[in-house]
Amino acid sequence: MIWEVKHGDTHYSCPDVETLKGDADFGRIRPEDYVLNPVLNHWIYAKDVVELQWIFASKVNARKSKQLNKTGFILGFVGVVLYFLIPQSGLGAGCLLGALGCGIMAHIKASTII
């Protein structure tokens, strides 16, 4: 079955669902693009194509996980600095706990599909 894709002003065909998935995984198809489902014979957003939802969800989770890792790194660095500069304040320990939480959430996000 041939799938049709509208990406901005570009319109092209995918000969099968595996090619469609590959294009989505590579980034050639974005969630807001239109896809003609050959079974339904109806144009829908790519994000609503069941065969592509896992790909888009995993990309979103990877971005969120990466951001959590960055935040955790910054909190950890600030926590170490504060711990040694103002050890009695508890701010350093709080930042280190926040960094730990970000690391745990990043791990969960990276391993969660939807």
N, C-alpha and C positions, 0 to 999 in steps of 0.2 A: 504494500500500500504506500502510495506517495503522499508525503506530508508537504504542505506549502507553508512558507514562512515569510512574513512581512516584517522587515527590519528597517524602520524609517522609510526611505524612498526605495529601498532594495526589496526585491521579491525573488525568492528562489525556491527550488524544490529539494526535498530530501527523499531519497529512494526508499528508505526504511527507517524504523524507529531507532535503530542503533546509530545511524548517521545523525539523526535528530538529537539523540542524547550526547553524542560526541561534540556536536556543534554547541550545545548548551554548556557542556563541561568546559569547552575551550573558550567560551565567552562570546561566541559568534551570535548566539541567541540570548537575549536578555529577558528577564521576567515580564517586562512591559511590551515585548514584541507580540505580534499576532501569529497564531498557528492555525492552519486549517486542518482539523482532525478529519482524516479520511473516513472513519467509521461514522461519525456524527454528521459529516459534511457541513460543518459549522466553524466559523472563525472564533477563536477564544484567545485570551491572553496566555502566553507561554507559561506563566506561573500557575495557571489553572489546568494545564495538561498533566494528567496523573503521572505519565511516564517521565516527566521532567521535575516534578515537585521535590523529589529526594535530592537531585543535583542542586537546585536553587537553595534548598534548606541547608545543605551541607556547606555551601559557599558562604551563606549568611553566618552560620555557626562558626566557621573558620575565621571570619573577620571579627566576630565578637570575641572569640577566644584570643586572638592576637591582641586586641585592644585591652582585654583583661590582663594579659601577660605584661603589656607595657605599663599599665597602671600599677600592677603588683611590683614590678621592678622599681618604679619611681617611689612607691610607698616604702619598699624595703630599704632603698638607699637613704631616703629621708629619715626612716626609722633608726638606722644605724648611726647616722650623723647626730640626730637628736639624743639618742641613747647615750652617746659619749659626751655630748656638749652639756646636756641638762639631764643627768641620769635620774634625779629624784622626781622629775615632773611626770613621768609615765607616758609622755608623748611619744617617745621612741618605741616603747613597747606597744602602744596603740597602733602606730604606723606599721610595725612588724606584724601585728595580728591582722591588720587590714591587708597587708601584702600576702600573708598566708591565705586569707579568705579569697583574694583575687586569684591566687594560684589554684586553689581548689575549684573555684567556679570556672576558670579557664579550662581545666581538665574535664569537668562535667560538660561544658559547652562543646568542647572539641569531640567528645564521644557521644553526644546526643544528636540524633538525626532531626527530629522535629520537636 
